[in-house]
């Protein structure tokens, strides 16, 4: 592995809760044009601006997710404005948004790695094609801005390099990554459905008491390590069984 990745001399950390317009829209699962509409209707505070760049925060992201959730349950835009206004008048919106941050953060604790395109080509060599790079970006393993490439996860980058250097084609690694993402999404959906049904309950969060919101936050914090341990343990068991079966099959072919 190159010294740039190993010692982090070209790595750059990005602060949490700092999103460009396209990033916050993608994270919330809404269209970019909806951001301006929500701001015009008073549902979303304006972003903080640095020059020509508009920066959105975790509170914007949580609000967008709440708006999208309420729309999905049949609320009108005016109705959502009334809900948000009621929370703000009662001082509860800050707690709700804080709960949203607590529930959403802490799952992915990754160190991003930033380099220029020349370093990327040197790192992977001929193993990586422009098509592979585009696909990696589509899978959100990396982000390209001009001549700069940012890998979202140092661990995934290092794992990918290890496989490439062992002769595994990058295209097939990305195929596997695509599959893993789909399975992880299904697992996340199952955990979240259990949490929503049995912890939050059918009434949703916008009308819950402060004490109930505190309980939900504590339960979300307790779920985080449990969910990760369940997945890691089951995957390790499955790998052990599969490797044992593969070794047994190879031994039979040698007899």
ABEGO torsion letter per residue (X at the ends): XBAAAAAGAABBBBBBGBBBAAAAAAAAGBBAAAAAAAAAAGABBBBBBBEABBBBBAAAAAAAAAAAAAAAAGBBAAAAAAAAAAAAAAGAAAAAAAAAAAAABGABBBBBBBBBAAAAAAAAEAABBAAAAAAAAAAGABBBBEABBBBABAAAAAAAAAAAAAGBBAAAAAAAAAAAAAAAAAAAAAAAAAAAAAAAEAAEAAABBAAAAAAAAAAAAAAAAAAAAAAAAAAAAAAAAAAAAAAAAAAAAAX
